[in-house]
Amino acid sequence: MQAIILAAGVGKRLKDYTEGLPKCLLKIGGMTILERQLEALAGFDVVMVVGFRADLLKSINPALTYVYNPDFASTNTIHSLGLALNGKDTLVLNGDVVFDKRIIKLLDKPSCAAVEYKNVHPEEIQVITKDGNDIVRIGKNISGTGEAVGIYRFSGKFCEKLKMQIEKTEKTLYYEDAIDKILPLDFRAVDIGDLAAKEIDFKEDLEKAKELRI
């Protein structure tokens, strides 16, 4: 199975901490976010979507497959993912997620999202489920019951439908906005329970990530 890491963005909200580096190169507990993700993805064919400081990322891990988003400064994750999606079964990770690598093994459904059930902040990607695990809505500001933490598994057929939707959706949106438009499909929520996961968008996220036991 292939895995796509989305790491094209500039990370403007953390520019005082990244010091001109992509967010995936922030260090958490002595390892960069990218190093942690690649360790969790051992055995996968990894494709990395890059944009900001692409040459630097390519030089660090030259053996990976890279897809370049030339419009990284004016587009969002929806465009980056659309550039890399194909008809293969695929794991998708946002490049700024720090997580317990055991979460990967929990994603055992053809199409599913790692979800932390909690009180959700409006800035977080939320899910609404039916019958406990079927995701019927995903996105921001939908009054969901849990956060999609930025780790997904998509079947080949799901990828094909998602790519078609991405191609007709505004490029400044999140790819979850395109997912929301193709629901309902067989798309399950996987409860990560006590396993840690944190997407790093703000200073507070960075501080919390440093406290995770992973």
Buried (B, 14 or more C-beta within 10 A) or exposed (E): EBBBBBBBBBBEBBEEBBEEBBBBBBEBEEBBBBBBBBEBBEEBBBBBBBBBBBEEBBEBEEEBEBBBBEBBEEBBBBBBBBBBBEEBBBBBBBBBBBBBBEBBEBBEBBBBBBBBBEEBEEEBBBBBBEEEBBBBBBBBEBEBBBBBBBBBBBBEBBBBBBBBBBEEBEBEBBBBBBBBBBBEBBBBBBBBEEBBBBBBBBEEBBEBBBEBEB
